[in-house]
Structure formats: structure tokens, C-alpha cells
């Protein structure tokens, strides 16, 4: 509707201007061609017929009638003016019709711009009939027999048809340009290219961690180092460790506002050397550090840190060799990080969509089934004890299924808050499921201020959720112990219960273990399932190698039962 209103607003001044110009033009040409003032009577009739276009251009009845009157008068006037011009000796052979016939374009153009093709076709038919009548009955000599009249009439009817049936193109030119979904088209093109590239690349070459590890291996061939790492940006203006090597892990500085070579290299996009370690805990003795930014285009997407326990170990010539290796790696890492973001967004959106469909579909239907069972129980006749017991059992089963669905919805909607952290997300899920199953949940959290990559945290959360769900559904446990240790790039999530264990062959439980193993493999982690003594099972996922115990971290241990 706004587009139609815009078109109407543009049509009205155009139609008024066209009529005024055309009326003045045909009046002047008529007087010149015929030399008779009385022939201006036709022009006066056209003015009268055009009044609805000036006074009521939007009226549903008067406006179309005015256009039909204009076409009729123009056709009739063509015969009279052609005969008068022939008699005056100005234009012979009926060519005098050319004086007034251009006015046909005005009503035809108005109807076309108002999206009235049927009216335009009817106007063309009325114009043809009017030309025949005017050329036959008006004037002392019938212009219809003259070749000039036939040529002029045919010419303007053809032009009128072109105006009528080419209206869509003209209307599009008059409409304001509407925004086109160029971002979506561009996204489709890029995703298609990414899919083709991903299929042609070997192994996990679109995995940020895998690419980072491969880069460190390449740099090891250029120069040995005692410690090295690849860091990338995450939410909140911090850095996350994608990969690192060395005899022992380092608690690298992950803030960009500290006074360090890391912050300087990120801001300047130039390699930086330092005679001290870039670890938060600090190191004594001779140490040389080199921080090389990974720049893709104009953006810094990551950093490579190399350290060795030798003074002045990174001269400019060696820095040039190192940057020759890191420069092409920046583009590969950017592609992997973008792919990781797209995959995470798509996965989260799909989980939310499934949650909505389950909630609005089968969950609501099950609730209605429960209500139906309640109504059936209320209307049972006396003495139907067996039927009442069966209905109670059925109602209990429906209630159990509804509870499972609600917990599944909670699991689908659970995500790691970039402000709250992985431990908080696991604790919320364990607390909710523990309450629903009557489990006592015991938490032990040891979480660093540094963060893991978002995709890694999401996978660890799903593994913990599956382990907690298995314990609740299958183990028959009374207690659940959840331990979360995070010191990037190291992490360990452990879920233990005092239930029956995995001695029995439960297909659904085994399928859950397969899913956990696949998720652990995706983030290059290790899944361990061991019996817990005296009873129960322990499921643990470990990522990376354990941290040095003097690393800076925030430790939280929840008391038993909370």
C-alpha cells in the first residue's frame, strides 16, 4: 500500500502537467492548421472532459469517465480538424488529424500509470471507434478515405498500445528504489564457496585449534622455542588460547589493556620483542619473547607468542623468517574462526527452533492427553477399580514424559553466557535436573579468569549435560558430583554418580556415550568413562594438558548438597 500511494502521488502532478501542456499545444496547432476559431470548440470540450482529472483524480467513477470522454472527443475532433485543414490548404490528404491526435497519449498514460491495463485496452478500443466515426460522419469530406488520416490514426493507436502495455516498465522507473536483499545474496554466495572449499580441504583444516597447532609445528622448524602459543580474540576484549606447546603450560596474559608486548603487538599490528615472559605469573632469568600479530586485511585476528630462555634470541632476520610463515596462516585462521562462528550461530538457531517446535507441538498435545485422562478418571462409574488403576498408571507415565520433555527443552535452550562462564552454565543445568530427580548435587569449580573459545565451551557444556542426564535417567543415583576445572587451553569436566553404573546394555545410554565421544573428538579432547567405587560411574572429558599450579585462577567450591 505505501508503494501504491507513492505512485499515485507521483501520477497526479504528472497527469495535470501533461494535460495542460497538451491542451495548449493542440489548441495552437489547431488554430494554425485550420485557421478557424470555431475548431477550438473541440479543445474546449477536451478541457471540460479533463475537469475530473484536475478536480477528482482519485474518484472511482468520474476520473475513468473523464478519460473515456477525452478519448472520444479526441477521435471525433481528429476527423473534423483533418477536413478543415484540408479545406484551408494547410495539411491535405487527412494529415490534419496529426494536430489533435497526440492528446490520446494523456488519458492512456494516466490509466497505465494507475495500474489499469483493462481500462487502457478499453480506451484504445473507444479511440479506434471514435476515429472511424469522426472520419466518416464529421466534415463535408470523409477523411476516413484519405491515406493521411488512416496513417495518422494508425500511428497514434500503435503508440497508445505501446504506452498501455509497456506500463510496468514505466511504473518501475517512477517507483522509489526498494532495498534488495543484497546481504543475503552475498551470504549465500560466500557460504556456497566456503562449502566447496571445506569439501576440498583435508582433515580438520577449518578447525581453529587444528590450524593453530599446525602453525606452531611449522614455526618449530624455523626456530626452536621453550614455550609457544596462538591466541585469538573473544568476547569482552580478552584473548583465548587456541593452542600452545612447551614442557609445561603457561598462564599467558590474555588482557589487551595490560602493559605488555601482547597488547602492543595487537594494537600496532607489528611484531614485538621483549626481554621478559608474557605469562601472568612471570618468570625469572634470561627470557626472550616474540609476539607476532596475525593480520588478515586490516584486522588483527590473533597473536603468535614464542619464548625461549635465552637473551636476545629473536633478531630482525629471524623475525622476518617467522612472519613469512605466519602471514599466510592468518588468512587460514580467519577462515576457520569465521566458519566456527557461522556453525555456532546455525547450531544455536536450530536448537532454539527445535525447542519452539517441541514446546508448541508435542508438549502441548501431551498436556491435553493428560487432561483427557484426568476427565476420564473423574467420570468413571463406581466399582471400576481396575480401570481406575490403569488410568492412574497411564497418567503417571504421561506426567513423566511431560517432565522429560520440559527438561529436554531446558537442555536445548541452555547456552554458555559469555559473562557467566562455563562453570555457571553447568551448575545451573545440574541444579535444575538434580532438583527434578531428587538428587543431591555436589559442585567443585576451579575456573580461571581466562576463557576457552566459545565453540569449545559449547561442546563441553553439551558433554556435561549428557553425562548429567544419563546419571539422572539411568543410574538410579542418590548423589551427583560435578567438578569443573578450566584454565585455558586446559579444561576438565567430571561427572560422578553413586548409581548402578554401566553394567547393563542400555541402547539409549550407549548412544549418549557415542555422542559425547564425538563431541570430545571435535574439540580434540579425551573422554574417559570409569567405574566409581564402591558404586556408580565417572564420566570425564579432558582438554589439553594440566596447568601449572601457580597459575592465576579463580577457584570456587560449592559445599555439599548445593
N, C-alpha and C positions, 0 to 999 in steps of 0.2 A: 504493500500500500504506500509506503513512503516513496518508492520509485515512481509509481503512477502519479502521485501528487506532484512530484518533481517534474515529470514530463508534462503534465497539464499546465503547471506554472510557466513552463518554457513555451508551450504551444500558443497560449493566448496572446502574448505580445507579438509573436512571430506572425500569427494569422491576421491580427489587426494591422500590422505594418504592411504585410503583403497586400491586403485588400486596398488600403489607402493608395499605395504606390500603383497597383494595377488599375484602380479606378481612374486615377489621374492620367495614367499612360493611355488607356483605351479611349478615354474622353478626348484627349489631344489628338490621337491618331484618327479617331472617327471624324472629328471636325476637319482635319487636314484632308483625309481621303474622300469624304463625301461633299464637303462644302455646305452641308445642310445642318442648320441648328436643330431642326426637329429630330434628326437622328440621335441627338444627345438624350432624347427621351428614353432610349434603351439604357443609357448609362444611369439615368435617374431611377429606372426600375431596378437596376443592379444595386444601387445604393439602398433602396427600400428592402430588397431581398437580403442584403448584408447586415441589416439592422440587428437581427438576433445574434450575429457573430460579435457585434460591438456591445450589445446590451445584456445578452443572456447566453454567453458562450458555453456554459455548462448545462443548460436546460436540456432535459432528456427528450423534449418534443420540438420546441421552437428552433433549437440550433440545427438539428438534422433537416427540418422543413426548410429553413433558410438556405441551406446548402443545395437542396434539390431545386429550390426556386432560382438560385443563382445559375445552376447548370442549365435549367430550362430556358431562362431569359437569354443566356449567352448563345445557345444554339439557335434560338429564333432570331436574335439580333444579327447573327452571322449572315443569314440569308438576306435580310433587309439591307444591311450595310454593304454587302457584296454587290447587290443590284444598284444601290445608289452610287457606289464608287465607279461601277462600270458606266453608268449614265453620265457621271461627271467627267469621265475620261481619265481619272487618276490611276486606277487599277482595274484592268479589264480581265476577262476570262474567269471571273469569280474569285480572283486573288484578294479582293477586298475583305473577304472573311478573315484574313490574317490579322486585321486590325483589332478584332474583339476576341478571337478565339484564345489568345494567351491567358485570358481570365479564367479559363477552365481549370488551370493548374491550382488556383487558390482553394476552391472547395474540395478538390480531390486531395490536395496535400494536407488540408486540415483533417479530413477523415482518416487519412493514412496515419498521421502522427498521433491520432487519438485511438489507435489500435482498433479500427473499424473496417476490416477488409471487406466484409459483406456490404456495408454501406458504400464503400468505394466502387465495388463492382456494379451496384445498382446505379450509382451516379454516372458511371460510364455508359450504361445502357440508356439512361434518360438523355444523356448528352447526344448519343447517336440518333435517337428518335427525334430529338429537338432539331438537330441539324437537317434531317430529312424533311421534317415539317417546314422549317424555316426556309430551306432551299426550294421547296415545292410550292408553298402557298403564299409566301410573303414576297411582295415586289411584283413589278409589271412583267419582268422576265424571270423565269425559274432558274436560279443559279445552280440547281442540282444537276443540270445538264452540262454545265461548264467544267472543263478539266481543272481549272484553278481552284474552284470551290471544293471539288472532290479531293484534290491533293492537300489543300489546307485542312479540311475536316479530318481526313485520314491521318495526317501528320499529328495533329493535336490529340486525337483519340489514342494513337500509339503512345505519345508522350504521357498522356494521362494514365494509361495502363502501366507504364513503367513506374510512374510515381506511386501508384496504388500498390503494386505487387513488389516493389523494392523498398517498402516502408520499413521493414525490420532493420535493414542496414542503416537507414537514415535515423531511425529511432535510437539505435545503439550509439550512434555518434552524438546524439543530443543528451543521452543519459550520463549522469556522473559516473566516473570510473569506480567500480566496486572493488574492494580489496579481494585479491585472489589468494587461494591457499598456497602461496609460494613456499612458505616454510615446510609444509607437509610434503610438497612435491620434492623439495630438496632433501628432506629427511629420507623419503622413500628411495631416492637415487643413491644417497650415501649408504643407507643400510643395505641396499642391494649389492653395492660394490663391496662393502665390508663382509657380507656373507660369502661372496665369491672369493675374496682374499682369504678368509678364515678357512674355507674348504681346501685351499691350495697350500696352506702353511702346515708344516709338520708339527706334531705334538702340541704342547701347551704354549705355543708362541703368542697367544693372546692372553696369557696369564701374567699379570704384573709381577708376581713373585718369581715365576719361572724366568721371565726376561731379566729381572734384576740379578738373579743368581748366575745366569749365563754371562751377564756383563761383568760381574766380579771375577768369574773364571777367565774371561778374556784379559782383564786388567792384571791378573796374576801372572800371565805370560809376559806382560810388558815390564812389570816391576813387582817384586815380592813385597808383601806388607804383613805386619803383625796383626792388624785389625782393619777391616773394611766394611762398608755398609752402603746401601742405597736407600734413601729416604724420599718420600713424596708428601705432598700437601694433603691435609684432611680438613674436616670442618673445624671451625673455631680457631683458625690461624695457627694450627700446630702441624708438626710433621709426624708421619708414621714410618716405621722401619719396615721396608719391604723384604730385605734380605741382608744378611751380614755373615762375615766369616771371621775366623780367628780362634785361637786356643780357648778363649773364654769370651762370653758375650759382654758387650759394653752397653752401659746405660747412656746412649747418645743424647746430647742436648736436642730437644725437639721443639723448643720455642724459637720464634723468629724475632723476638724483641730483646733477646739477650745480647750481651757484648761478646760476640764470638765470630769466628771465621765462617760459620754456617750462616748466620744472619747476613754477614757482609756479602758472601757469595750469592745468596738468594737475591739480595737487593740489587747488586751491581751486575749480575749475570756474567761475572768474570771469575776465573779460578783464584782461590785464596790459599795462601800457605800460612802456617803458624808453628811456633815452637812449643806448643802445649797441646794436650789432648782435648778433643771435642766432647769428651764424656762429662756427664754431670758430676760424677764423683771425683774427677780429677786424677791425675797420675803424676808420680814423681820421677825424676831422672830425665835423661835426654829423650825427647819425643818430637817427631816431625809430623805435621798434619797437612794434608792437601784436601781441599774441598772444591769439587768441580761441579758447577751447575749444569743441569740437563735442560737445555733451552730448545723448545720447539716453536719456530716462528718468532714471536715476540714474548712468549710466555715461559716462565720458569716452571717446569713441571716436576722437578726433582733435584736431588743432590747425590753425588758420589763422594764418600769420605774414605780416604786412605790414611793410615797411620803406621808408622814404624818407629821402633825405639832406637833411632839413630838421629843425630843432629844434622840439620840441613840436607835432608835426603831427597828433596824434590827441586832440583834446579830447573830453570826455564826450559831447557832442551827436553827434559823428561816430561814436564807438564805438557809440552806440545804433542809428544807421542801419546800421552794419556787422553788428551782432548780429541785426538784423531780417532780414538776408539769410542769415546763417549758421545761425540756429536751425532753419528748415525743412530746410536742406541736411544737417543732422546725421542726421536720420531717413533721408534718401535714401542717405547714405554708409553708415550702419549696415546697411541692407538689402543694399547692394552687397557689403559686406565679409562678411556672413553668407552670401550667395549664393556668393561666391568660396570661402569655407571649405567649404561643402557640396559644391560642384563639385569642389574639390581632393580632399576625402575620398572622394567617389564615384569619381573618376578613379583614385586610388591603389588603392582597393579592387578596382576592375575590373582594373587591371594585375596586381595580386597574384593575383587569381583566374585570369586567363588564364595567368600563369606556372605556377601549380599544375597547371592542366589540361594544358598542353603537357608539363610535366615528367612527370606521371603517365600521360599518354596516348601521344601520337605519339612522344615522345622514347624512352620505354621500348620501344615497338614497333620503332622503328628500330634500337635496340641489339640486339634479338632477331633482326632481319633480318641484322645484321652477324655475329652468332654463327652463324646458319644458313649464311651464305656461307663463313665460316671452316670449318665442318664439311664443307661440300661440297668445298672445296679439299683438305681432308685426306684425303678418301675417293676422289679422282679416280684412275682407273687410269693406268698408265704410258702415255706416248705421247699423252695428251690435252692437248697443249701449247696448242692454240688455245682450248680451253675454259678452261684454267687462266688464260690471259691475259685472257679476258673476265671471269672471276670476280675477278681482281685489279683490273681496272678498275672493276668493279661495287663491290667492297669499298672502293676508294679514294673512289668517289663517295658511298657511304653514310657513310663517315667524314667527308667534307667536310660533308654535310648535318647530321650529328650535331653537328659543331663549330659550324655556323651556328646551330643550334637552341640550343645552350648559350650562345652569345653573345647570342642574342635574349632568352633567359631573364635573362641578366645585365642587359641593357638594360631589360627590363620591371621588374626589381626595384630598379634604381638610382633613388635619390632624393637630394635635396639635404638634407644634415644641417644642421639649424638651428644647430648648434655648429661644424660644419666649414666650411660656406660653399660657394658655387657653384664657385669655382676648384678646390677639393679634389675635388668630385664629378666635374667634367670631367676632371681629371687622372687619377683612378682609372680612369675609363672608357677614356680614351685609352691609358693604360699597359697595361691588360688587352688591348684589341684590338690595340695595336701589337705586343705580345709574341706574340700568336697568329698574326699575319700577317708577322712578321719585319721590322716597320717600326722605323726609328729615330725616336723621338718627341722633339721639342724643345719645351719649355714656357717661356712667358713670362707671368708673372702680375703684375698690378698691381691689388690688391684693397683697397678701403677697409675700415675697421672698421665702417662703416655697412652696413646690409643692404637689399636690394631686397625688395619684397613676396614672400611665399612662392610665390604663383601665378606671378609673373613669373620667379622663379628656376627654377621647374619647367619653364616653357616654354623658357627659354634653354638649360637642360640638354638638353631633347629636341632642340632645333635643333642643338646641338653634337654630340649623339650621331649624328644623321642624317648630318651632314657628315663625321664621322669614319668612319662605316660606309660611306658612298659611296666615300671615298678608299681604304678597305681592300679593298672588294669589286670596284670597277670601274676604279680609276685605274691599278693596277699600279705603285704608287709605291714608292720606297725610303725616303723621308723624309716626316715629317709634322710641321708646325709648328703649335702651338696657342697662341694668345695670348688672354688673358682680362683685360680691364680693367673694373673695377667701381668706380664712385664714384656712388652713388645720387643722383638717379634715372637717371644715365647709366650705360650698360654697353655694351661692345663685345666680342663673341666672334668670333675669326677662326681659321679652319682652312685651312691651305695644304698642298698636296702637290706632289711633283715627278713626277706621273704623266702619263697620256695627255691629260687634260683632258676636256672635254665636246663634242668634235667629233663623236663618233658619236651616233646616236639610240638610246639605251637606254631602253625604256619604263619599266623599274623605277627607273632613276636619275632620269628626269624626274618620275615620281610622287613620289619622295622630295623633289625640289625644290619641287613643289607643296605638299607637306605643310609643309615649312619656311617657305614664303611665308605659308601660312595661319596658322601659329603666330606668326610675326613680326607679322602684321597684328593678331592677337588682343591682343597686348601693346603695340600702337601703335609697333612697331619697323620697321626698314627692313632688307630682305635684299638683299645685294649679292653677285653672282657674277661674278668677273673672271678672265681668264687670268693665269697666273703665268709670268713669263719666267725661264729660257728654256723651261720646260715645266711643266705642271701647272695646277691650278685653286686659286683662293682664294675661300672662302665666308665671308662676314662678316655678322653681324647687329648692328645698332646701335640702341640705345635711348636716346632723349633727345639732348642736346647735350653736347659735350665739356666737361670740368671745367676750372676754373682750376688752373693748375699748382701753386699754393701751398696747395692743399687738403691736409688731413691724411689720409694714407692709408698702408697697409702694402703694400710692394712686395716681390714675391718673383720671382726669375728663376731658373729651373732651368737648369743647364748642358746643353749639347748632349748628346743621347743618353740623357738620364734621363727 
